[in-house]
């Protein structure tokens, strides 16, 4: 299964670890969307930066 992850808030003012997590997901700017595999590692990254992301199930 795949998920679509979109960055909806700026990373300005966030902890460096959260910024690194967002970058690790492949997100570069606001409203940038990437499709990622649904793995426990990715879910952990989404949980860490979840207040800045929108997550949808990809078809």
Buried (B, 14 or more C-beta within 10 A) or exposed (E): EEBBBBBEBEBEEBEEEBBBBBEEBEBEEEEBEBEBEEEEEBBEBBEBBEEBBEBEEBE
